[in-house]
Amino acid sequence: MKKVGIIFNPYAGSNKFYAQERKANLQKILGNSGILRETKSVEDLSSIAEEFCRENIDILGISGGDGTNQCVLTKFCQVYKEQDKDLPMIALLRGGTMNLLETSLKMQGTPEQRLQKLISCLEQGKLPYMFHTLLKVNSKFGFIFGNGLIANFMQEYYKGGDAGWKKAATLFFKSCWSIVSGTSFFSKLWKPIEASVQIGEKLLPETKFMALMAATEKECGLGFKPFYRAREEQGKLHFLAMNLKPFDLLKNLHNIRRGKKIQNASLYDIVTDKVIIDTFHPYYYTLDGEMLNSTKHLEVSCGPTVKVVSV
């Protein structure tokens, strides 16, 4: 039977409320089918990735949130590349607050339930999976990138209070209301970014954008699917350079929700394999919902295509 290696983040969204109980449950379900390691910090990932690589695990299970997935995938891509090995299959077990990718892929259940399904499939000798391309942003790996409006929204989201779908939805409606009412929140959220953007060999003529976004997965949260072409071709990403006026974006929300093309001339909408962004000033950006340090140079490209367990 295939060998499973699980990384458990006890500080992730839903895991933190009963971390030790959940860890024990996962260990019991896993049994002799593999190994489970708990991460206390990002620094722990190097030694765990090296151990899993030596042990030749077949399936990497991750129990944590979107930030956990991003940190684990980044470190494993680095370690496995150094050892000239292909990444193992990926099993997303949930355990965070949002779990954007799992939600987009309709992967439901608690970490215990998801691991039990995985082990049952292994015992039956039938493990369903899908191919999925990772998104690479400089040296980090994930699935969904954004700056400008997207990063501004996430900065507000992480300010005080408990994170979660309720807070995200409240902030979303506050953002929409700011367009109509012109509150001070409007200027904070809708502040454009200035950058030169190169898509392949083409340099965009505009240098001011409301948002720059890229993904290899359709959905970005709250059921919105701006990256409707993200799964169109493996080894490619869907890139959006948006310079829409706020009211134009508001009028297109129904299209974004349904995964349809935004109807506006002030939008670059393309499937490509690489985008280079050089901003005029340092801006924060977000990768899989995590805020990352401001930088002026970003290379957004396609990482390896991995097998994601679909149970």
Phi and psi restraints in degrees (value plus and minus 20) as a CYANA .aco file:
   2 LYS   PHI     -82.8   -42.8
   2 LYS   PSI     126.0   166.0
   3 LYS   PHI    -112.2   -72.2
   3 LYS   PSI     112.8   152.8
   4 VAL   PHI    -128.3   -88.3
   4 VAL   PSI     115.8   155.8
   5 GLY   PHI    -140.8  -100.8
   5 GLY   PSI     102.9   142.9
   6 ILE   PHI    -132.4   -92.4
   6 ILE   PSI     114.0   154.0
   7 ILE   PHI    -126.2   -86.2
   7 ILE   PSI     104.1   144.1
   8 PHE   PHI    -135.8   -95.8
   8 PHE   PSI     100.7   140.7
   9 ASN   PHI    -119.9   -79.9
   9 ASN   PSI      86.6   126.6
  10 PRO   PHI     -92.8   -52.8
  10 PRO   PSI     -31.3     8.7
  11 TYR   PHI    -118.2   -78.2
  11 TYR   PSI     -22.5    17.5
  12 ALA   PHI     -89.4   -49.4
  12 ALA   PSI     136.3   176.3
  13 GLY   PHI     -47.5    -7.5
  13 GLY   PSI     -96.0   -56.0
  14 SER   PHI    -105.0   -65.0
  14 SER   PSI     -41.9    -1.9
  15 ASN   PHI     -84.1   -44.1
  15 ASN   PSI     -56.4   -16.4
  16 LYS   PHI     -85.6   -45.6
  16 LYS   PSI     -40.5    -0.5
  17 PHE   PHI     -94.9   -54.9
  17 PHE   PSI     -45.2    -5.2
  18 TYR   PHI    -170.1  -130.1
  18 TYR   PSI      37.6    77.6
  19 ALA   PHI     -79.5   -39.5
  19 ALA   PSI     -71.7   -31.7
  20 GLN   PHI     -89.8   -49.8
  20 GLN   PSI     -56.6   -16.6
  21 GLU   PHI     -84.0   -44.0
  21 GLU   PSI     -64.3   -24.3
  22 ARG   PHI     -86.5   -46.5
  22 ARG   PSI     -61.2   -21.2
  23 LYS   PHI     -79.1   -39.1
  23 LYS   PSI     -64.8   -24.8
  24 ALA   PHI     -84.1   -44.1
  24 ALA   PSI     -59.9   -19.9
  25 ASN   PHI     -81.8   -41.8
  25 ASN   PSI     -65.1   -25.1
  26 LEU   PHI     -84.5   -44.5
  26 LEU   PSI     -60.3   -20.3
  27 GLN   PHI     -84.3   -44.3
  27 GLN   PSI     -58.9   -18.9
  28 LYS   PHI     -86.1   -46.1
  28 LYS   PSI     -63.2   -23.2
  29 ILE   PHI     -85.8   -45.8
  29 ILE   PSI     -59.2   -19.2
  30 LEU   PHI     -87.4   -47.4
  30 LEU   PSI     -60.9   -20.9
  31 GLY   PHI      36.5    76.5
  31 GLY   PSI    -149.6  -109.6
  32 ASN   PHI    -112.8   -72.8
  32 ASN   PSI      -5.6    34.4
  33 SER   PHI    -104.4   -64.4
  33 SER   PSI     -24.0    16.0
  34 GLY   PHI     150.8   190.8
  34 GLY   PSI    -177.3  -137.3
  35 ILE   PHI    -149.3  -109.3
  35 ILE   PSI     128.4   168.4
  36 LEU   PHI    -142.6  -102.6
  36 LEU   PSI     113.3   153.3
  37 ARG   PHI    -148.7  -108.7
  37 ARG   PSI     114.7   154.7
  38 GLU   PHI    -115.6   -75.6
  38 GLU   PSI     116.5   156.5
  39 THR   PHI    -122.4   -82.4
  39 THR   PSI     108.2   148.2
  40 LYS   PHI    -114.3   -74.3
  40 LYS   PSI     -44.0    -4.0
  41 SER   PHI    -177.1  -137.1
  41 SER   PSI     149.8   189.8
  42 VAL   PHI     -80.7   -40.7
  42 VAL   PSI     -53.0   -13.0
  43 GLU   PHI     -82.1   -42.1
  43 GLU   PSI     -47.3    -7.3
  44 ASP   PHI     -85.6   -45.6
  44 ASP   PSI     -43.4    -3.4
  45 LEU   PHI     -85.4   -45.4
  45 LEU   PSI     -51.9   -11.9
  46 SER   PHI     -80.4   -40.4
  46 SER   PSI     -70.7   -30.7
  47 SER   PHI     -88.0   -48.0
  47 SER   PSI     -54.7   -14.7
  48 ILE   PHI     -87.8   -47.8
  48 ILE   PSI     -64.2   -24.2
  49 ALA   PHI     -82.0   -42.0
  49 ALA   PSI     -61.1   -21.1
  50 GLU   PHI     -85.5   -45.5
  50 GLU   PSI     -59.5   -19.5
  51 GLU   PHI     -84.5   -44.5
  51 GLU   PSI     -67.9   -27.9
  52 PHE   PHI     -82.3   -42.3
  52 PHE   PSI     -55.7   -15.7
  53 CYS   PHI     -86.6   -46.6
  53 CYS   PSI     -64.0   -24.0
  54 ARG   PHI     -83.3   -43.3
  54 ARG   PSI     -58.5   -18.5
  55 GLU   PHI     -98.4   -58.4
  55 GLU   PSI     -25.0    15.0
  56 ASN   PHI      33.9    73.9
  56 ASN   PSI      28.6    68.6
  57 ILE   PHI     -84.4   -44.4
  57 ILE   PSI     127.7   167.7
  58 ASP   PHI    -113.3   -73.3
  58 ASP   PSI     -49.7    -9.7
  59 ILE   PHI    -152.7  -112.7
  59 ILE   PSI     106.8   146.8
  60 LEU   PHI    -119.8   -79.8
  60 LEU   PSI      91.4   131.4
  61 GLY   PHI    -115.9   -75.9
  61 GLY   PSI     116.1   156.1
  62 ILE   PHI    -144.8  -104.8
  62 ILE   PSI      99.8   139.8
  63 SER   PHI    -132.2   -92.2
  63 SER   PSI      84.3   124.3
  64 GLY   PHI     157.9   197.9
  64 GLY   PSI    -183.5  -143.5
  65 GLY   PHI    -120.7   -80.7
  65 GLY   PSI    -185.7  -145.7
  66 ASP   PHI     -82.2   -42.2
  66 ASP   PSI     -58.8   -18.8
  67 GLY   PHI     -86.0   -46.0
  67 GLY   PSI     -57.9   -17.9
  68 THR   PHI     -82.2   -42.2
  68 THR   PSI     -67.4   -27.4
  69 ASN   PHI     -76.1   -36.1
  69 ASN   PSI     -66.2   -26.2
  70 GLN   PHI     -83.3   -43.3
  70 GLN   PSI     -65.3   -25.3
  71 CYS   PHI     -85.9   -45.9
  71 CYS   PSI     -62.7   -22.7
  72 VAL   PHI     -85.8   -45.8
  72 VAL   PSI     -67.7   -27.7
  73 LEU   PHI     -82.7   -42.7
  73 LEU   PSI     -58.6   -18.6
  74 THR   PHI     -82.7   -42.7
  74 THR   PSI     -67.1   -27.1
  75 LYS   PHI     -88.8   -48.8
  75 LYS   PSI     -60.7   -20.7
  76 PHE   PHI     -88.1   -48.1
  76 PHE   PSI     -56.8   -16.8
  77 CYS   PHI     -80.9   -40.9
  77 CYS   PSI     -61.0   -21.0
  78 GLN   PHI     -86.6   -46.6
  78 GLN   PSI     -70.3   -30.3
  79 VAL   PHI     -86.3   -46.3
  79 VAL   PSI     -66.0   -26.0
  80 TYR   PHI     -87.5   -47.5
  80 TYR   PSI     -52.1   -12.1
  81 LYS   PHI     -87.5   -47.5
  81 LYS   PSI     -60.7   -20.7
  82 GLU   PHI     -81.7   -41.7
  82 GLU   PSI     -53.7   -13.7
  83 GLN   PHI    -111.3   -71.3
  83 GLN   PSI     -16.1    23.9
  84 ASP   PHI      35.2    75.2
  84 ASP   PSI      25.1    65.1
  85 LYS   PHI    -141.9  -101.9
  85 LYS   PSI     130.7   170.7
  86 ASP   PHI     -95.5   -55.5
  86 ASP   PSI     127.6   167.6
  87 LEU   PHI     -84.8   -44.8
  87 LEU   PSI     127.7   167.7
  88 PRO   PHI     -91.0   -51.0
  88 PRO   PSI     152.1   192.1
  89 MET   PHI     -82.6   -42.6
  89 MET   PSI     130.5   170.5
  90 ILE   PHI    -129.4   -89.4
  90 ILE   PSI     108.2   148.2
  91 ALA   PHI    -137.5   -97.5
  91 ALA   PSI      92.2   132.2
  92 LEU   PHI    -108.5   -68.5
  92 LEU   PSI      92.8   132.8
  93 LEU   PHI    -117.5   -77.5
  93 LEU   PSI     -22.8    17.2
  94 ARG   PHI      49.7    89.7
  94 ARG   PSI    -192.6  -152.6
  95 GLY   PHI     106.7   146.7
  95 GLY   PSI     -22.9    17.1
  96 GLY   PHI    -119.7   -79.7
  96 GLY   PSI    -186.2  -146.2
  97 THR   PHI    -104.9   -64.9
  97 THR   PSI     -68.2   -28.2
  98 MET   PHI    -121.9   -81.9
  98 MET   PSI     -67.1   -27.1
  99 ASN   PHI      30.5    70.5
  99 ASN   PSI      40.6    80.6
 100 LEU   PHI     -79.4   -39.4
 100 LEU   PSI     -68.5   -28.5
 101 LEU   PHI     -86.5   -46.5
 101 LEU   PSI     -65.0   -25.0
 102 GLU   PHI     -80.3   -40.3
 102 GLU   PSI     -60.7   -20.7
 103 THR   PHI     -85.0   -45.0
 103 THR   PSI     -63.2   -23.2
 104 SER   PHI     -82.2   -42.2
 104 SER   PSI     -56.3   -16.3
 105 LEU   PHI    -108.6   -68.6
 105 LEU   PSI     -13.1    26.9
 106 LYS   PHI      40.8    80.8
 106 LYS   PSI      18.5    58.5
 107 MET   PHI    -116.2   -76.2
 107 MET   PSI      80.8   120.8
 108 GLN   PHI    -120.5   -80.5
 108 GLN   PSI     149.0   189.0
 109 GLY   PHI      86.0   126.0
 109 GLY   PSI     142.5   182.5
 110 THR   PHI     -96.6   -56.6
 110 THR   PSI     146.1   186.1
 111 PRO   PHI     -74.9   -34.9
 111 PRO   PSI     -60.0   -20.0
 112 GLU   PHI     -82.8   -42.8
 112 GLU   PSI     -65.8   -25.8
 113 GLN   PHI     -84.2   -44.2
 113 GLN   PSI     -59.6   -19.6
 114 ARG   PHI     -89.8   -49.8
 114 ARG   PSI     -59.5   -19.5
 115 LEU   PHI     -87.8   -47.8
 115 LEU   PSI     -58.2   -18.2
 116 GLN   PHI     -81.9   -41.9
 116 GLN   PSI     -61.3   -21.3
 117 LYS   PHI     -82.3   -42.3
 117 LYS   PSI     -61.9   -21.9
 118 LEU   PHI     -81.7   -41.7
 118 LEU   PSI     -68.3   -28.3
 119 ILE   PHI     -84.2   -44.2
 119 ILE   PSI     -59.8   -19.8
 120 SER   PHI     -81.9   -41.9
 120 SER   PSI     -61.7   -21.7
 121 CYS   PHI     -84.6   -44.6
 121 CYS   PSI     -59.6   -19.6
 122 LEU   PHI     -84.6   -44.6
 122 LEU   PSI     -61.0   -21.0
 123 GLU   PHI     -85.5   -45.5
 123 GLU   PSI     -50.7   -10.7
 124 GLN   PHI    -105.9   -65.9
 124 GLN   PSI     -27.5    12.5
 125 GLY   PHI      53.9    93.9
 125 GLY   PSI      -0.4    39.6
 126 LYS   PHI    -152.3  -112.3
 126 LYS   PSI      84.9   124.9
 127 LEU   PHI    -138.2   -98.2
 127 LEU   PSI      84.8   124.8
 128 PRO   PHI     -92.8   -52.8
 128 PRO   PSI     124.7   164.7
 129 TYR   PHI    -173.2  -133.2
 129 TYR   PSI     144.7   184.7
 130 MET   PHI    -150.1  -110.1
 130 MET   PSI     134.0   174.0
 131 PHE   PHI    -106.0   -66.0
 131 PHE   PSI     118.5   158.5
 132 HIS   PHI    -165.9  -125.9
 132 HIS   PSI     107.9   147.9
 133 THR   PHI    -103.0   -63.0
 133 THR   PSI     113.6   153.6
 134 LEU   PHI    -101.7   -61.7
 134 LEU   PSI     132.1   172.1
 135 LEU   PHI    -118.9   -78.9
 135 LEU   PSI     111.7   151.7
 136 LYS   PHI    -129.9   -89.9
 136 LYS   PSI     105.9   145.9
 137 VAL   PHI    -142.2  -102.2
 137 VAL   PSI      86.7   126.7
 138 ASN   PHI      34.3    74.3
 138 ASN   PSI    -129.8   -89.8
 139 SER   PHI    -128.0   -88.0
 139 SER   PSI     -11.8    28.2
 140 LYS   PHI    -127.3   -87.3
 140 LYS   PSI     134.4   174.4
 141 PHE   PHI    -145.4  -105.4
 141 PHE   PSI     120.6   160.6
 142 GLY   PHI    -187.5  -147.5
 142 GLY   PSI    -161.2  -121.2
 143 PHE   PHI    -156.7  -116.7
 143 PHE   PSI     -50.0   -10.0
 144 ILE   PHI    -154.4  -114.4
 144 ILE   PSI     103.6   143.6
 145 PHE   PHI    -138.3   -98.3
 145 PHE   PSI     126.0   166.0
 146 GLY   PHI    -182.4  -142.4
 146 GLY   PSI     126.9   166.9
 147 ASN   PHI    -159.2  -119.2
 147 ASN   PSI    -194.8  -154.8
 148 GLY   PHI      50.2    90.2
 148 GLY   PSI    -148.1  -108.1
 149 LEU   PHI     -74.0   -34.0
 149 LEU   PSI     -60.4   -20.4
 150 ILE   PHI     -84.9   -44.9
 150 ILE   PSI     -66.9   -26.9
 151 ALA   PHI     -88.0   -48.0
 151 ALA   PSI     -57.7   -17.7
 152 ASN   PHI     -81.6   -41.6
 152 ASN   PSI     -61.1   -21.1
 153 PHE   PHI     -82.6   -42.6
 153 PHE   PSI     -64.8   -24.8
 154 MET   PHI     -88.0   -48.0
 154 MET   PSI     -53.6   -13.6
 155 GLN   PHI     -82.2   -42.2
 155 GLN   PSI     -61.9   -21.9
 156 GLU   PHI     -87.7   -47.7
 156 GLU   PSI     -56.9   -16.9
 157 TYR   PHI     -81.4   -41.4
 157 TYR   PSI     -58.2   -18.2
 158 TYR   PHI    -106.5   -66.5
 158 TYR   PSI     -17.4    22.6
 159 LYS   PHI    -103.0   -63.0
 159 LYS   PSI      86.4   126.4
 160 GLY   PHI      39.3    79.3
 160 GLY   PSI     137.8   177.8
 161 GLY   PHI      53.9    93.9
 161 GLY   PSI     149.2   189.2
 162 ASP   PHI     -99.0   -59.0
 162 ASP   PSI     113.7   153.7
 163 ALA   PHI     -96.2   -56.2
 163 ALA   PSI     139.0   179.0
 164 GLY   PHI     135.8   175.8
 164 GLY   PSI     158.1   198.1
 165 TRP   PHI     -82.8   -42.8
 165 TRP   PSI     -57.6   -17.6
 166 LYS   PHI     -83.6   -43.6
 166 LYS   PSI     -64.6   -24.6
 167 LYS   PHI     -85.9   -45.9
 167 LYS   PSI     -61.2   -21.2
 168 ALA   PHI     -82.4   -42.4
 168 ALA   PSI     -62.7   -22.7
 169 ALA   PHI     -86.4   -46.4
 169 ALA   PSI     -61.1   -21.1
 170 THR   PHI     -81.8   -41.8
 170 THR   PSI     -63.5   -23.5
 171 LEU   PHI     -86.4   -46.4
 171 LEU   PSI     -56.2   -16.2
 172 PHE   PHI     -82.0   -42.0
 172 PHE   PSI     -67.2   -27.2
 173 PHE   PHI     -87.9   -47.9
 173 PHE   PSI     -53.2   -13.2
 174 LYS   PHI     -83.8   -43.8
 174 LYS   PSI     -59.3   -19.3
 175 SER   PHI     -84.5   -44.5
 175 SER   PSI     -63.3   -23.3
 176 CYS   PHI     -84.6   -44.6
 176 CYS   PSI     -60.8   -20.8
 177 TRP   PHI     -86.2   -46.2
 177 TRP   PSI     -52.4   -12.4
 178 SER   PHI     -84.6   -44.6
 178 SER   PSI     -48.3    -8.3
 179 ILE   PHI     -86.3   -46.3
 179 ILE   PSI     -61.6   -21.6
 180 VAL   PHI     -96.8   -56.8
 180 VAL   PSI     -62.2   -22.2
 181 SER   PHI    -110.9   -70.9
 181 SER   PSI     -40.1    -0.1
 182 GLY   PHI      48.0    88.0
 182 GLY   PSI      15.9    55.9
 183 THR   PHI     -90.7   -50.7
 183 THR   PSI     151.9   191.9
 184 SER   PHI     -83.4   -43.4
 184 SER   PSI     -45.1    -5.1
 185 PHE   PHI     -83.0   -43.0
 185 PHE   PSI     -49.0    -9.0
 186 PHE   PHI     -81.1   -41.1
 186 PHE   PSI     -70.2   -30.2
 187 SER   PHI     -86.1   -46.1
 187 SER   PSI     -49.5    -9.5
 188 LYS   PHI     -92.5   -52.5
 188 LYS   PSI     -62.6   -22.6
 189 LEU   PHI    -100.7   -60.7
 189 LEU   PSI     -58.0   -18.0
 190 TRP   PHI    -118.3   -78.3
 190 TRP   PSI      -0.5    39.5
 191 LYS   PHI     -88.2   -48.2
 191 LYS   PSI     103.2   143.2
 192 PRO   PHI     -93.9   -53.9
 192 PRO   PSI     143.3   183.3
 193 ILE   PHI    -131.1   -91.1
 193 ILE   PSI     130.0   170.0
 194 GLU   PHI    -129.8   -89.8
 194 GLU   PSI     107.0   147.0
 195 ALA   PHI    -183.3  -143.3
 195 ALA   PSI     135.0   175.0
 196 SER   PHI    -116.4   -76.4
 196 SER   PSI     116.1   156.1
 197 VAL   PHI    -145.8  -105.8
 197 VAL   PSI     104.9   144.9
 198 GLN   PHI    -135.6   -95.6
 198 GLN   PSI     102.2   142.2
 199 ILE   PHI    -129.3   -89.3
 199 ILE   PSI      88.8   128.8
 200 GLY   PHI      43.7    83.7
 200 GLY   PSI    -139.3   -99.3
 201 GLU   PHI    -118.5   -78.5
 201 GLU   PSI     -21.5    18.5
 202 LYS   PHI    -117.4   -77.4
 202 LYS   PSI     106.9   146.9
 203 LEU   PHI    -117.1   -77.1
 203 LEU   PSI     102.0   142.0
 204 LEU   PHI     -86.4   -46.4
 204 LEU   PSI     121.0   161.0
 205 PRO   PHI     -90.2   -50.2
 205 PRO   PSI     -49.8    -9.8
 206 GLU   PHI     -98.5   -58.5
 206 GLU   PSI     133.0   173.0
 207 THR   PHI    -149.3  -109.3
 207 THR   PSI     -13.3    26.7
 208 LYS   PHI    -146.6  -106.6
 208 LYS   PSI     107.8   147.8
 209 PHE   PHI    -157.4  -117.4
 209 PHE   PSI     127.7   167.7
 210 MET   PHI     -94.7   -54.7
 210 MET   PSI     -57.7   -17.7
 211 ALA   PHI    -180.3  -140.3
 211 ALA   PSI     127.4   167.4
 212 LEU   PHI    -141.8  -101.8
 212 LEU   PSI     105.7   145.7
 213 MET   PHI    -159.4  -119.4
 213 MET   PSI     126.4   166.4
 214 ALA   PHI    -170.2  -130.2
 214 ALA   PSI     129.8   169.8
 215 ALA   PHI    -182.4  -142.4
 215 ALA   PSI     140.0   180.0
 216 THR   PHI    -134.4   -94.4
 216 THR   PSI      -8.0    32.0
 217 GLU   PHI    -155.0  -115.0
 217 GLU   PSI     124.6   164.6
 218 LYS   PHI     -86.6   -46.6
 218 LYS   PSI     -63.1   -23.1
 219 GLU   PHI    -116.1   -76.1
 219 GLU   PSI     126.1   166.1
 220 CYS   PHI    -141.0  -101.0
 220 CYS   PSI     -12.9    27.1
 221 GLY   PHI     102.7   142.7
 221 GLY   PSI     131.9   171.9
 222 LEU   PHI      36.4    76.4
 222 LEU   PSI       3.9    43.9
 223 GLY   PHI      62.4   102.4
 223 GLY   PSI     -17.3    22.7
 224 PHE   PHI    -104.5   -64.5
 224 PHE   PSI     119.2   159.2
 225 LYS   PHI    -147.2  -107.2
 225 LYS   PSI      48.8    88.8
 226 PRO   PHI     -89.7   -49.7
 226 PRO   PSI     -44.7    -4.7
 227 PHE   PHI    -115.6   -75.6
 227 PHE   PSI      39.4    79.4
 228 TYR   PHI     -85.7   -45.7
 228 TYR   PSI     -34.8     5.2
 229 ARG   PHI    -126.6   -86.6
 229 ARG   PSI      -9.9    30.1
 230 ALA   PHI     -81.9   -41.9
 230 ALA   PSI     -53.0   -13.0
 231 ARG   PHI    -122.1   -82.1
 231 ARG   PSI      -4.0    36.0
 232 GLU   PHI     -84.8   -44.8
 232 GLU   PSI     -57.4   -17.4
 233 GLU   PHI    -169.7  -129.7
 233 GLU   PSI     105.5   145.5
 234 GLN   PHI     -83.7   -43.7
 234 GLN   PSI     123.8   163.8
 235 GLY   PHI      62.3   102.3
 235 GLY   PSI      -9.3    30.7
 236 LYS   PHI    -149.6  -109.6
 236 LYS   PSI     140.1   180.1
 237 LEU   PHI    -144.4  -104.4
 237 LEU   PSI     137.3   177.3
 238 HIS   PHI    -122.4   -82.4
 238 HIS   PSI     102.1   142.1
 239 PHE   PHI    -135.5   -95.5
 239 PHE   PSI     117.4   157.4
 240 LEU   PHI    -148.0  -108.0
 240 LEU   PSI     103.6   143.6
 241 ALA   PHI    -132.1   -92.1
 241 ALA   PSI      91.1   131.1
 242 MET   PHI    -130.3   -90.3
 242 MET   PSI     111.2   151.2
 243 ASN   PHI    -150.9  -110.9
 243 ASN   PSI      14.1    54.1
 244 LEU   PHI     -91.6   -51.6
 244 LEU   PSI     131.6   171.6
 245 LYS   PHI     -95.3   -55.3
 245 LYS   PSI     127.9   167.9
 246 PRO   PHI     -71.0   -31.0
 246 PRO   PSI     -61.2   -21.2
 247 PHE   PHI     -85.6   -45.6
 247 PHE   PSI     -53.7   -13.7
 248 ASP   PHI     -86.3   -46.3
 248 ASP   PSI     -58.8   -18.8
 249 LEU   PHI     -85.1   -45.1
 249 LEU   PSI     -61.9   -21.9
 250 LEU   PHI     -79.4   -39.4
 250 LEU   PSI     -60.7   -20.7
 251 LYS   PHI     -89.2   -49.2
 251 LYS   PSI     -40.1    -0.1
 252 ASN   PHI    -119.8   -79.8
 252 ASN   PSI     -16.1    23.9
 253 LEU   PHI     -78.7   -38.7
 253 LEU   PSI     -56.2   -16.2
 254 HIS   PHI     -85.9   -45.9
 254 HIS   PSI     -55.4   -15.4
 255 ASN   PHI     -87.6   -47.6
 255 ASN   PSI     -62.0   -22.0
 256 ILE   PHI     -84.9   -44.9
 256 ILE   PSI     -60.4   -20.4
 257 ARG   PHI     -82.5   -42.5
 257 ARG   PSI     -56.2   -16.2
 258 ARG   PHI    -108.3   -68.3
 258 ARG   PSI     -22.5    17.5
 259 GLY   PHI      54.5    94.5
 259 GLY   PSI      16.9    56.9
 260 LYS   PHI    -130.4   -90.4
 260 LYS   PSI     141.6   181.6
 261 LYS   PHI     -84.6   -44.6
 261 LYS   PSI     117.6   157.6
 262 ILE   PHI     -94.8   -54.8
 262 ILE   PSI     106.1   146.1
 263 GLN   PHI    -111.6   -71.6
 263 GLN   PSI      71.0   111.0
 264 ASN   PHI    -183.4  -143.4
 264 ASN   PSI     119.7   159.7
 265 ALA   PHI     -93.5   -53.5
 265 ALA   PSI     -40.7    -0.7
 266 SER   PHI    -109.8   -69.8
 266 SER   PSI      24.9    64.9
 267 LEU   PHI    -164.2  -124.2
 267 LEU   PSI     109.6   149.6
 268 TYR   PHI    -121.0   -81.0
 268 TYR   PSI     102.1   142.1
 269 ASP   PHI    -150.8  -110.8
 269 ASP   PSI      86.8   126.8
 270 ILE   PHI    -168.7  -128.7
 270 ILE   PSI     126.5   166.5
 271 VAL   PHI    -117.5   -77.5
 271 VAL   PSI     105.4   145.4
 272 THR   PHI    -168.9  -128.9
 272 THR   PSI    -197.1  -157.1
 273 ASP   PHI    -135.5   -95.5
 273 ASP   PSI     -27.8    12.2
 274 LYS   PHI    -181.0  -141.0
 274 LYS   PSI     119.7   159.7
 275 VAL   PHI    -155.0  -115.0
 275 VAL   PSI     114.2   154.2
 276 ILE   PHI    -133.4   -93.4
 276 ILE   PSI     105.9   145.9
 277 ILE   PHI    -139.4   -99.4
 277 ILE   PSI     101.6   141.6
 278 ASP   PHI    -139.2   -99.2
 278 ASP   PSI      87.1   127.1
 279 THR   PHI    -105.1   -65.1
 279 THR   PSI     133.0   173.0
 280 PHE   PHI     -96.4   -56.4
 280 PHE   PSI     -42.3    -2.3
 281 HIS   PHI    -157.9  -117.9
 281 HIS   PSI     138.7   178.7
 282 PRO   PHI     -87.9   -47.9
 282 PRO   PSI     112.8   152.8
 283 TYR   PHI    -151.5  -111.5
 283 TYR   PSI     125.8   165.8
 284 TYR   PHI     -91.5   -51.5
 284 TYR   PSI     135.1   175.1
 285 TYR   PHI    -157.7  -117.7
 285 TYR   PSI     145.2   185.2
 286 THR   PHI    -142.8  -102.8
 286 THR   PSI     120.0   160.0
 287 LEU   PHI    -148.6  -108.6
 287 LEU   PSI      95.6   135.6
 288 ASP   PHI      34.7    74.7
 288 ASP   PSI      20.1    60.1
 289 GLY   PHI      64.6   104.6
 289 GLY   PSI     -26.6    13.4
 290 GLU   PHI    -114.5   -74.5
 290 GLU   PSI     113.3   153.3
 291 MET   PHI     -98.7   -58.7
 291 MET   PSI     109.0   149.0
 292 LEU   PHI    -139.7   -99.7
 292 LEU   PSI     137.0   177.0
 293 ASN   PHI     -75.2   -35.2
 293 ASN   PSI     127.3   167.3
 294 SER   PHI     -84.3   -44.3
 294 SER   PSI     123.4   163.4
 295 THR   PHI    -173.7  -133.7
 295 THR   PSI     137.1   177.1
 296 LYS   PHI    -121.9   -81.9
 296 LYS   PSI     -31.7     8.3
 297 HIS   PHI    -148.3  -108.3
 297 HIS   PSI     104.7   144.7
 298 LEU   PHI    -152.4  -112.4
 298 LEU   PSI     108.8   148.8
 299 GLU   PHI    -131.6   -91.6
 299 GLU   PSI      91.6   131.6
 300 VAL   PHI    -124.5   -84.5
 300 VAL   PSI      97.3   137.3
 301 SER   PHI    -164.7  -124.7
 301 SER   PSI    -197.6  -157.6
 302 CYS   PHI    -113.2   -73.2
 302 CYS   PSI     111.5   151.5
 303 GLY   PHI    -108.9   -68.9
 303 GLY   PSI    -182.0  -142.0
 304 PRO   PHI     -87.4   -47.4
 304 PRO   PSI     134.6   174.6
 305 THR   PHI    -113.2   -73.2
 305 THR   PSI     102.3   142.3
 306 VAL   PHI    -132.9   -92.9
 306 VAL   PSI     144.6   184.6
 307 LYS   PHI    -114.2   -74.2
 307 LYS   PSI     101.8   141.8
 308 VAL   PHI    -127.0   -87.0
 308 VAL   PSI     101.9   141.9
 309 VAL   PHI     -82.6   -42.6
 309 VAL   PSI     108.6   148.6
 310 SER   PHI    -131.5   -91.5
 310 SER   PSI      47.3    87.3
